[in-house]
Amino acid sequence: MNEEFTELLGDDERTMPKAIDQEASNLEITLPEEATVVDVGE
């Protein structure tokens, strides 16, 4: 993922880490929620 984004952005690499961090944080927060939803659903 990171490699593809880096190729597309090119000089915008400085913004990449921040965007990746935000997405990673969102994923980390979403994963537990999904896991809980699946648990409750079962």
MORA-V254769 format. One record per residue. N is the residue number from 0. RES is the residue in one small letter. SS is DSSP state (H for helix, E for strand, L for the rest). PHI is phi as a letter, one per 20 degrees, with the letter a starting at -180 (NA if undefined). D_CENTER is the distance of its C-alpha to the mean C-alpha in Angstrom with 2 decimals. Layout:
BEGIN
n=N res=RES ss=SS phi=PHI d_center=D_CENTER
n=N res=RES ss=SS phi=PHI d_center=D_CENTER
END
This chain:
BEGIN
n=0 res=m ss=L phi=NA d_center=9.77
n=1 res=n ss=H phi=g d_center=10.28
n=2 res=e ss=H phi=g d_center=13.96
n=3 res=e ss=H phi=g d_center=14.01
n=4 res=f ss=H phi=g d_center=12.34
n=5 res=t ss=H phi=g d_center=14.75
n=6 res=e ss=H phi=f d_center=17.59
n=7 res=l ss=H phi=f d_center=17.03
n=8 res=l ss=H phi=f d_center=16.70
n=9 res=g ss=H phi=m d_center=19.32
n=10 res=d ss=H phi=f d_center=20.76
n=11 res=d ss=H phi=e d_center=17.69
n=12 res=e ss=H phi=g d_center=16.12
n=13 res=r ss=H phi=g d_center=16.75
n=14 res=t ss=H phi=f d_center=14.21
n=15 res=m ss=H phi=g d_center=11.51
n=16 res=p ss=H phi=g d_center=10.83
n=17 res=k ss=H phi=f d_center=10.58
n=18 res=a ss=H phi=f d_center=8.18
n=19 res=i ss=H phi=f d_center=5.87
n=20 res=d ss=H phi=g d_center=6.84
n=21 res=q ss=H phi=f d_center=6.38
n=22 res=e ss=H phi=f d_center=2.83
n=23 res=a ss=H phi=f d_center=3.32
n=24 res=s ss=H phi=f d_center=6.30
n=25 res=n ss=H phi=f d_center=5.88
n=26 res=l ss=H phi=f d_center=4.98
n=27 res=e ss=H phi=g d_center=7.78
n=28 res=i ss=H phi=f d_center=9.83
n=29 res=t ss=H phi=f d_center=9.65
n=30 res=l ss=H phi=g d_center=10.60
n=31 res=p ss=H phi=g d_center=13.76
n=32 res=e ss=H phi=f d_center=14.69
n=33 res=e ss=H phi=g d_center=14.63
n=34 res=a ss=H phi=g d_center=16.55
n=35 res=t ss=H phi=f d_center=18.97
n=36 res=v ss=H phi=g d_center=19.49
n=37 res=v ss=H phi=f d_center=20.31
n=38 res=d ss=H phi=g d_center=22.62
n=39 res=v ss=H phi=f d_center=24.37
n=40 res=g ss=H phi=g d_center=24.67
n=41 res=e ss=L phi=f d_center=26.44
END
